[in-house]
Amino acid sequence: ARWINKNKLDKIVASARTNYEFKHRIHDAALAELSDPNSEVDKQEICDLLNKAMKGDPEVMAERTTEVGKWIGDYLQDNGYAPHVNSLLIKQMILTAMPPINQGDLTPENIEPSLLRSRYVLGRYANHEEKRLTLFQGILGKG
């Protein structure tokens, strides 16, 4: 398949897990700081820090967005989804699988619900992966 080879797939799975764990720790640290009544950190400072981390060079952002779009299109085509025939259905599937986490910048008013929502959505992915690995270990054995 043109969308990925086995070695790259293993790297993507490993990187995704590492990325999830990193984001999970960042969100937990921010939420702990926000809920600590003795914290001297200003909500706006945390918002500014996280907003800056989520943004980048507009050219790089555009390149990565195009790259992800092509990767998804190739994956769908190579795996029988026929995007040229099922585009509306595929878009609905993506909307269902990837609900919005936050729209716009983080603000002192929306930071806690946004971090909790992000943690929940990303946590669903991690829980799914853990269940999948447990299932395969049960089927294939641990050795």
C-alpha positions as CSV (number, residue, x, y, z in Angstrom):
1,A,0.0,0.0,0.0
2,R,1.3,3.5,-0.8
3,W,0.0,5.0,2.4
4,I,2.5,3.3,4.7
5,N,4.8,0.3,5.1
6,K,4.9,-2.0,8.1
7,N,8.0,-0.3,9.6
8,K,6.5,3.1,9.4
9,L,3.2,1.8,10.9
10,D,5.1,0.5,13.9
11,K,6.8,3.9,14.3
12,I,3.5,5.7,14.0
13,V,1.9,3.6,16.7
14,A,4.8,4.0,19.1
15,S,5.1,7.7,18.4
16,A,1.3,8.2,18.9
17,R,1.4,6.5,22.3
18,T,4.4,8.6,23.4
19,N,2.8,11.8,22.1
20,Y,-0.5,10.9,23.9
21,E,1.4,10.3,27.2
22,F,3.3,13.6,26.8
23,K,0.1,15.6,26.2
24,H,-1.6,13.8,29.1
25,R,1.2,14.9,31.5
26,I,1.0,18.5,30.2
27,H,-2.8,18.6,30.6
28,D,-2.6,17.1,34.1
29,A,0.1,19.6,35.2
30,A,-1.9,22.5,33.9
31,L,-5.1,21.3,35.5
32,A,-3.3,20.7,38.8
33,E,-1.9,24.2,38.7
34,L,-5.3,25.7,37.8
35,S,-7.1,23.9,40.6
36,D,-4.5,24.6,43.3
37,P,-5.8,27.3,45.5
38,N,-2.2,28.2,46.5
39,S,-1.0,28.5,42.9
40,E,0.5,31.8,41.9
41,V,0.3,31.0,38.2
42,D,-2.1,33.2,36.3
43,K,-4.7,31.5,34.1
44,Q,-3.8,33.8,31.3
45,E,-0.1,32.9,31.5
46,I,-1.0,29.2,31.1
47,C,-3.4,30.0,28.2
48,D,-0.7,32.0,26.5
49,L,1.9,29.2,26.9
50,L,-0.5,26.5,25.6
51,N,-1.8,28.7,22.7
52,K,1.8,29.4,21.7
53,A,2.7,25.7,21.8
54,M,-0.3,24.9,19.6
55,K,0.6,27.4,16.9
56,G,3.6,27.4,14.7
57,D,5.0,28.7,11.5
58,P,2.0,29.1,9.2
59,E,3.9,27.6,6.3
60,V,4.8,24.5,8.3
61,M,1.2,24.2,9.6
62,A,-0.1,24.3,6.0
63,E,2.5,21.7,4.9
64,R,1.6,19.3,7.8
65,T,-2.1,19.8,7.2
66,T,-1.7,18.9,3.5
67,E,0.6,16.0,4.4
68,V,-2.0,14.6,6.9
69,G,-4.8,15.1,4.3
70,K,-2.9,13.2,1.6
71,W,-2.0,10.4,4.1
72,I,-5.7,10.0,5.1
73,G,-6.8,10.1,1.5
74,D,-4.2,7.4,0.5
75,Y,-5.1,5.3,3.5
76,L,-8.8,5.4,2.7
77,Q,-8.3,4.7,-1.0
78,D,-5.9,1.8,-0.3
79,N,-8.3,0.2,2.3
80,G,-11.5,0.1,0.4
81,Y,-13.2,3.3,1.5
82,A,-13.4,4.8,-2.0
83,P,-13.3,8.5,-1.1
84,H,-14.3,9.4,-4.6
85,V,-17.7,7.6,-4.0
86,N,-18.2,7.9,-0.3
87,S,-16.8,11.4,0.6
88,L,-19.9,12.5,2.6
89,L,-20.0,9.3,4.6
90,I,-16.2,9.5,5.2
91,K,-16.5,13.0,6.4
92,Q,-19.3,12.0,8.8
93,M,-17.2,9.1,10.1
94,I,-14.3,11.5,10.7
95,L,-16.6,14.0,12.5
96,T,-17.8,11.1,14.7
97,A,-14.4,9.7,15.4
98,M,-12.7,13.1,16.0
99,P,-15.1,15.4,17.9
100,P,-13.9,19.0,18.4
101,I,-11.6,19.6,21.4
102,N,-11.6,23.3,21.3
103,Q,-12.3,25.9,18.7
104,G,-10.2,29.0,18.9
105,D,-7.6,30.0,21.5
106,L,-7.6,28.9,25.1
107,T,-8.9,31.7,27.4
108,P,-9.1,31.8,31.2
109,E,-12.9,31.1,30.8
110,N,-12.5,28.0,28.6
111,I,-9.1,26.5,29.6
112,E,-10.3,24.0,32.2
113,P,-13.2,22.6,30.1
114,S,-11.0,22.5,27.0
115,L,-8.2,20.6,28.8
116,L,-10.7,18.2,30.3
117,R,-12.3,17.6,26.9
118,S,-8.9,17.1,25.2
119,R,-7.9,14.7,27.9
120,Y,-11.2,12.8,27.4
121,V,-11.0,12.6,23.6
122,L,-7.3,11.6,23.6
123,G,-8.0,9.2,26.5
124,R,-10.6,7.4,24.3
125,Y,-7.9,6.7,21.8
126,A,-5.5,5.4,24.5
127,N,-8.2,3.2,26.0
128,H,-9.0,1.8,22.5
129,E,-5.3,1.1,21.9
130,E,-5.0,-0.7,25.2
131,K,-8.0,-2.8,24.6
132,R,-6.8,-3.7,21.1
133,L,-3.3,-4.7,22.4
134,T,-4.9,-6.8,25.2
135,L,-7.1,-8.5,22.6
136,F,-4.2,-9.3,20.4
137,Q,-2.1,-10.6,23.3
138,G,-5.0,-12.8,24.3
139,I,-5.3,-14.2,20.8
140,L,-1.6,-14.4,20.0
141,G,-0.2,-15.1,23.4
142,K,2.4,-13.0,25.3
143,G,5.5,-14.8,24.1
